[in-house]
Amino acid sequence: MINAKRTANDIEAMKSMRDFISVYEEIAANNMRRIRDAVLERRDFLAELTGLYNEIKMSYKREIKILLSKKKLRDLSASFLKTNGKTVFVFFSTNASFYGDIVKNTYALFKESYDREKCDVVVIGRIGKNLLDKYMPEAAYTFFDFPDMSMDMKLFKPVVLHIAAYEKIIIFHPKFQTLVRQTPTAFVISESTSGASASSVQKNKYIFEPSLDKIIEYFEREIFSSIFEQTVHESQLSKFASRMVTLDQATENIKKGLAKLEIKQRFWQHQTKNKQQLNSMTGILMWKRT
């Protein structure tokens, strides 16, 4: 009886877990549908915009060099964009679990890059903070708490203001490919155009109105923020899809577990019936003997 009761309790607990996971899966599906179309439509546009952003920075620096060569400027740094000249790695993680391996894989890509190039680090999400505290205790970082399921502009603005001060910004985040395939990505929002990086930027010539300075200011203030916001949505979309896959796998495992428990329950039910029948037969035989 004890084993039969324990099996029945296990079945009820597993059914409750199945219902709990089903709710989480539905929430993830709703969130994914809400942002998927917008993210995919803007992806190519903002990729081109990022390229244009870097080309404009190249044009700005070329113009400064021309002015220097004509001795119209004394100090190159005084006329460049107001950045600190450093590189920052931004690691997008999550605040909760049930996202499968995508956070771990993104962390692996981030750590591999950090091991090659030690630089400033920004961590977004408590899971990422825990990973760095556990596996990279020597790494200094700036932490920002950010929701997994929404875009909180009050929390978004401080992140943008912090990373906008850097010359080269590389964001490590999961990227949506298909519903069942998410890949870790290192995305460069703003990059240094000196050395090898400069050669990778196409050298087109532009005419700027009202002025190159005004265009640069606009890009720095508006477009940079838009590109970073798109990256946040990319990360969220990938995480929702990964969560759906993970929860679906959990649901399948629960179905298999329930099937095994129900077989075990039927076994105990048969054992109980057999015992009852045996007791009945024993009682009848004893009654006949008397």
C-alpha positions as CSV (number, residue, x, y, z in Angstrom):
1,M,0.0,0.0,0.0
2,I,2.9,2.3,0.8
3,N,4.4,1.9,-2.7
4,A,1.0,2.3,-4.4
5,K,0.3,5.5,-2.5
6,R,3.8,6.8,-3.3
7,T,3.3,6.1,-7.0
8,A,0.0,7.9,-7.0
9,N,1.6,10.9,-5.3
10,D,4.4,10.9,-7.9
11,I,1.8,10.8,-10.7
12,E,0.0,13.8,-9.2
13,A,3.3,15.7,-8.8
14,M,4.4,15.0,-12.3
15,K,1.0,16.2,-13.7
16,S,1.3,19.4,-11.7
17,M,4.8,19.9,-13.2
18,R,3.4,19.2,-16.7
19,D,0.8,21.9,-16.2
20,F,3.4,24.3,-14.8
21,I,5.7,23.8,-17.8
22,S,2.8,24.2,-20.2
23,V,2.0,27.6,-18.8
24,Y,5.7,28.7,-19.2
25,E,5.7,27.3,-22.8
26,E,2.6,29.3,-23.7
27,I,4.1,32.5,-22.3
28,A,7.3,31.9,-24.2
29,A,5.4,31.3,-27.4
30,N,3.3,34.4,-27.0
31,N,6.4,36.5,-26.4
32,M,8.2,35.0,-29.4
33,R,5.3,35.7,-31.7
34,R,5.0,39.2,-30.4
35,I,8.6,40.2,-31.4
36,R,9.6,37.7,-34.1
37,D,8.3,39.5,-37.2
38,A,9.5,42.9,-36.1
39,V,13.0,41.5,-35.3
40,L,13.4,39.7,-38.6
41,E,12.2,42.7,-40.7
42,R,14.6,45.1,-39.0
43,R,17.6,42.7,-39.0
44,D,18.9,43.3,-42.5
45,F,18.1,47.0,-42.4
46,L,20.0,47.6,-39.2
47,A,22.9,45.5,-40.4
48,E,23.3,47.9,-43.3
49,L,22.8,50.8,-41.0
50,T,25.7,49.5,-38.8
51,G,27.9,49.4,-41.9
52,L,26.9,52.9,-42.8
53,Y,27.6,54.1,-39.2
54,N,31.1,52.8,-39.4
55,E,31.7,54.3,-42.8
56,I,30.7,57.7,-41.5
57,K,33.1,57.4,-38.7
58,M,35.8,56.6,-41.2
59,S,34.9,59.6,-43.2
60,Y,35.1,61.7,-40.1
61,K,38.6,60.5,-39.3
62,R,39.7,61.0,-42.9
63,E,38.5,64.6,-42.8
64,I,40.4,65.2,-39.6
65,K,43.6,63.8,-41.1
66,I,43.2,66.1,-44.1
67,L,42.8,69.1,-41.7
68,L,45.9,68.0,-39.8
69,S,47.9,67.7,-42.9
70,K,47.0,71.2,-43.8
71,K,47.8,72.3,-40.2
72,K,44.3,73.5,-39.6
73,L,44.2,71.4,-36.4
74,R,46.7,71.0,-33.7
75,D,45.3,68.0,-31.9
76,L,43.8,65.0,-33.5
77,S,42.2,63.6,-30.4
78,A,40.4,66.8,-29.7
79,S,38.4,66.5,-32.8
80,F,37.6,62.8,-32.7
81,L,34.4,61.3,-31.3
82,K,34.3,61.5,-27.6
83,T,35.1,57.9,-26.7
84,N,37.6,56.5,-24.3
85,G,39.5,54.6,-26.9
86,K,38.8,51.2,-25.2
87,T,37.1,48.0,-26.2
88,V,34.2,46.6,-24.2
89,F,32.6,43.1,-24.3
90,V,28.9,43.1,-23.5
91,F,27.6,39.6,-22.4
92,F,23.8,39.2,-22.7
93,S,22.6,36.5,-20.5
94,T,19.3,35.9,-18.6
95,N,17.7,36.3,-15.2
96,A,16.0,33.0,-15.1
97,S,16.5,29.3,-16.2
98,F,14.7,27.1,-18.7
99,Y,16.6,28.6,-21.7
100,G,18.5,25.4,-22.6
101,D,22.2,25.6,-23.6
102,I,22.1,28.9,-25.5
103,V,23.2,31.0,-22.5
104,K,26.0,28.5,-21.8
105,N,27.1,28.5,-25.4
106,T,27.0,32.3,-25.5
107,Y,29.2,32.5,-22.4
108,A,31.7,30.1,-24.0
109,L,32.0,32.4,-27.0
110,F,32.4,35.4,-24.7
111,K,35.0,33.7,-22.5
112,E,37.0,32.5,-25.6
113,S,37.2,36.1,-26.9
114,Y,38.0,37.5,-23.4
115,D,40.9,35.0,-23.0
116,R,42.3,36.4,-26.3
117,E,41.8,40.0,-25.5
118,K,41.4,41.3,-22.0
119,C,39.2,44.3,-22.0
120,D,36.3,46.0,-20.1
121,V,33.3,43.8,-19.5
122,V,29.6,44.5,-19.2
123,V,27.3,41.7,-18.0
124,I,23.5,41.9,-18.5
125,G,21.4,39.4,-16.6
126,R,21.9,37.6,-13.2
127,I,22.8,34.2,-14.8
128,G,25.7,35.8,-16.6
129,K,26.8,37.4,-13.3
130,N,26.8,34.1,-11.6
131,L,28.8,32.5,-14.4
132,L,31.5,35.2,-14.2
133,D,31.6,35.0,-10.4
134,K,32.0,31.3,-10.5
135,Y,34.3,30.7,-13.5
136,M,36.0,34.1,-14.0
137,P,36.5,35.5,-10.5
138,E,39.5,37.5,-11.7
139,A,37.5,39.4,-14.3
140,A,36.2,42.9,-13.4
141,Y,32.9,43.7,-14.8
142,T,30.0,46.2,-14.7
143,F,26.6,44.6,-14.1
144,F,23.2,45.7,-15.3
145,D,20.0,44.0,-14.4
146,F,17.6,43.8,-17.3
147,P,14.2,41.9,-17.7
148,D,14.1,38.8,-19.9
149,M,10.6,39.5,-21.3
150,S,10.3,43.2,-21.9
151,M,12.1,46.4,-23.0
152,D,12.3,48.6,-19.9
153,M,13.5,52.0,-21.2
154,K,14.4,53.2,-17.7
155,L,16.9,50.3,-17.4
156,F,17.9,50.4,-21.1
157,K,19.1,54.0,-21.0
158,P,21.9,53.6,-18.4
159,V,23.3,50.6,-20.4
160,V,23.4,52.7,-23.6
161,L,25.1,55.6,-21.8
162,H,27.7,53.4,-20.3
163,I,28.8,51.5,-23.4
164,A,28.5,54.5,-25.8
165,A,31.7,55.8,-24.2
166,Y,33.7,53.0,-25.8
167,E,35.4,53.0,-29.1
168,K,34.8,49.4,-29.9
169,I,31.7,47.6,-28.6
170,I,31.2,43.8,-29.1
171,I,28.0,42.3,-27.9
172,F,27.8,38.6,-27.2
173,H,24.2,37.4,-27.5
174,P,22.1,34.5,-28.8
175,K,20.8,34.9,-32.3
176,F,17.5,33.5,-33.7
177,Q,18.1,31.3,-36.8
178,T,15.1,28.9,-36.7
179,L,12.7,27.8,-33.9
180,V,15.0,24.9,-33.1
181,R,18.3,26.5,-33.9
182,Q,19.8,29.4,-31.9
183,T,23.5,30.4,-32.3
184,P,25.8,32.5,-30.1
185,T,26.9,35.7,-31.9
186,A,29.5,38.4,-31.4
187,F,28.0,41.5,-32.9
188,V,30.1,44.7,-33.4
189,I,28.0,47.8,-33.0
190,S,30.8,50.4,-33.0
191,E,34.3,49.6,-34.0
192,S,37.7,51.2,-34.1
193,T,38.6,52.1,-37.6
194,S,42.3,52.1,-37.0
195,G,44.7,49.4,-38.3
196,A,43.1,46.2,-39.5
197,S,39.6,47.4,-38.7
198,A,39.9,50.4,-41.0
199,S,40.8,48.2,-44.0
200,S,37.6,46.2,-43.5
201,V,35.4,49.3,-43.9
202,Q,34.5,50.2,-47.5
203,K,35.9,53.6,-48.3
204,N,33.0,55.4,-50.0
205,K,32.9,59.2,-50.4
206,Y,29.9,61.1,-49.1
207,I,28.5,64.6,-49.2
208,F,27.1,65.5,-45.8
209,E,24.3,68.0,-45.0
210,P,24.1,70.0,-42.9
211,S,27.6,69.0,-41.8
212,L,29.6,65.9,-41.0
213,D,29.7,66.8,-37.3
214,K,25.9,67.0,-37.1
215,I,25.6,63.7,-38.9
216,I,28.0,62.0,-36.5
217,E,26.2,63.5,-33.5
218,Y,22.9,62.2,-34.8
219,F,24.3,58.7,-35.4
220,E,25.8,58.7,-31.9
221,R,22.6,59.8,-30.2
222,E,19.9,58.1,-32.2
223,I,21.1,55.3,-34.5
224,F,23.5,53.8,-32.0
225,S,20.6,53.4,-29.5
226,S,18.4,51.9,-32.2
227,I,21.0,49.3,-33.1
228,F,21.6,48.4,-29.5
229,E,17.8,48.1,-29.0
230,Q,17.6,45.7,-31.9
231,T,20.3,43.6,-30.4
232,V,18.3,43.4,-27.2
233,H,15.3,42.2,-29.2
234,E,17.4,39.7,-31.1
235,S,18.6,38.2,-27.8
236,Q,15.1,38.1,-26.4
237,L,13.7,36.4,-29.5
238,S,16.4,33.7,-29.4
239,K,15.9,33.1,-25.7
240,F,12.2,32.7,-26.1
241,A,12.7,30.2,-28.9
242,S,15.3,28.3,-26.9
243,R,13.0,28.2,-23.9
244,M,10.2,26.8,-26.1
245,V,12.4,24.0,-27.3
246,T,13.7,23.3,-23.8
247,L,10.2,23.2,-22.3
248,D,8.9,21.0,-25.1
249,Q,11.7,18.5,-24.4
250,A,10.7,18.7,-20.7
251,T,7.1,18.0,-21.6
252,E,8.1,14.9,-23.6
253,N,10.2,13.7,-20.7
254,I,7.3,14.1,-18.4
255,K,5.0,12.2,-20.8
256,K,7.5,9.3,-20.7
257,G,7.8,9.5,-17.0
258,L,4.0,9.5,-16.6
259,A,3.7,6.5,-18.8
260,K,6.2,4.5,-16.6
261,L,4.5,5.6,-13.4
262,E,1.0,4.7,-14.8
263,I,2.4,1.2,-15.7
264,K,3.7,0.9,-12.1
265,Q,0.3,2.1,-10.8
266,R,-1.5,-0.5,-12.7
267,F,0.9,-3.1,-11.4
268,W,0.1,-2.1,-7.8
269,Q,-3.6,-2.0,-8.6
270,H,-3.4,-5.6,-9.9
271,Q,-1.4,-6.6,-6.9
272,T,-4.0,-5.1,-4.6
273,K,-6.9,-6.9,-6.5
274,N,-5.0,-10.2,-6.5
275,K,-4.4,-9.8,-2.7
276,Q,-8.1,-9.0,-2.2
277,Q,-9.2,-12.0,-4.3
278,L,-6.8,-14.3,-2.5
279,N,-8.1,-13.1,0.9
280,S,-11.7,-13.7,-0.4
281,M,-10.8,-17.2,-1.5
282,T,-9.1,-17.9,1.8
283,G,-12.2,-16.7,3.6
284,I,-14.5,-18.9,1.5
285,L,-12.4,-22.0,2.1
286,M,-12.2,-21.4,5.8
287,W,-16.0,-20.8,5.9
288,K,-16.6,-24.1,4.0
289,R,-14.4,-26.0,6.4
290,T,-16.4,-24.8,9.4
